[in-house]
Amino acid sequence: MISYFRNLSTAQYLLWGYLIWYLTISVIYFDSDAKIWISALGISAIVGFAFVLSTTCWPINIKALDRWQTLRLFLIPFCVSSYSSLIKGKGFMLIFPPDIKTNGTAILAIVIFVGLIQLSKQLPVKSC
């Protein structure tokens, strides 16, 4: 696992940043209304399946996606759908909360993640 994080590409850093932002805001603005989460799951299934079809050239030339690619194709629509439901009517500007404290918390979480990754790169690599 440490090896994975030590070798993150720029795109992977961004994806992890998106996930950390989503999780931070989702925890702060959490709503237990089952309709939000069931709708997000439904949208995730529909859009995720469409993404899989479009990225595998199905049915003409089926190419395999790795499990992480497939997971992301379903996870991203779930996150977008639930995020938009959680922030509706809360005064957000695009994806940003209306208060500086919440923005700071989400940014700090991302900075801590990046800092930990950079710190892990300074540690010696153990070989078996």
N, C-alpha and C positions, 0 to 999 in steps of 0.2 A: 504494500500500500504506500509506504514512504517513497519507494522507487517511482510509483505512478505520479505522485505529487511533485517529486523533484524534477520530473521530465515534462511538466505541463507546457503545452504550446500557448501562444498568445490567445488563440481562439478558445482554448480550454480555460484559461484564466478568466476570460470574459464570461463564458458559460457558468463557471462557478460563482463569479460575481453576481450574475443574474439570479442564480439560485439562492445565494445568501441574502440578496436584497428581498426577493420574494418571501423567503422564510421569515426574515425580520419583520417585514410589514404585515405578513399574515399572522404572526404571533401577536403583534401589537393591536391589530384591528380584527382579531379573530371573531367570527360569528358562528355559533353552533347550529344555525338553521340548516337542517338536512337538505333542503331544496338547493342551496348553493352548491354543496358538495356533490349531490347526485347529478345536478345539471352539468357540473364541471366534468364528472366522470363520463357522462353521456357525450358531451362535446369532445372530450379526449378520445373516446373510442371512435367516433365518426371521423374526426379530423386526423387522428393518428393513423387510422386505417388508410385514409386517402393519401397521407404522406408516404406510408409504406408502399402503396401502389405506385405513386409517382416517382419514388426513388429507386424502385427495383425494376422498372420498365415492364411490369406485369401486364399482360400475360405473354408478351412477345419474347422478352429476354430476361428471365428472372435471375437476379444476382443477389447473393446473400448479404444481409446487413449483419454487423456484429450486434451482440445483445445490448451494448451501451447505445449504439445508434438507434436501435429500435426503441429502447426505453425513452430516449430523448424525443423521438417522434410522437410519442404518446404523452410524455410528461409536460412538454412545452404547451400544448393546447389546454391541458388541465390547469397549469399555473396561470396562463393568460385569462382563462375564463373565471377561475375562482378569484384571482386578483381584482379583476374588473368588478366583480360582484361585491367583494369586501370593501372596496374604496368608493363605491357609488354613493354620491351625496355627502361625502366627507370633506369636500373642499380641495381635493388633490388637483395639482397642476401637472398634467400628463401623468407621470408615475410618481411624482413627488408629493409627500404629505404636506399639509399646510403649516406644520410647525417645525422649527429648526431642530428641536431636540430629537424628534423621530428621524429626520434626515440624518442627523449626526450619528444616531445609534446605528442605522443601516450602513452608513459609510464606515464607521468605526469597525463594524463586524467584518466588512470586506478588507479593510486595512490590516486587521489582525490576521485574517486568513492569508493574505499576501505575505505579511511579515513572517508568519510561521513557515510558509513554503520557502521563503528566502533563508530563514534560519536553518531549515532542514538541509538546504544545499551546502551550508557551511560545515555540516557534520561529516565525519569520515564515513566512507562507504564500506560496509562490512561485506566480506565475501565468504561464501560457505565452503 
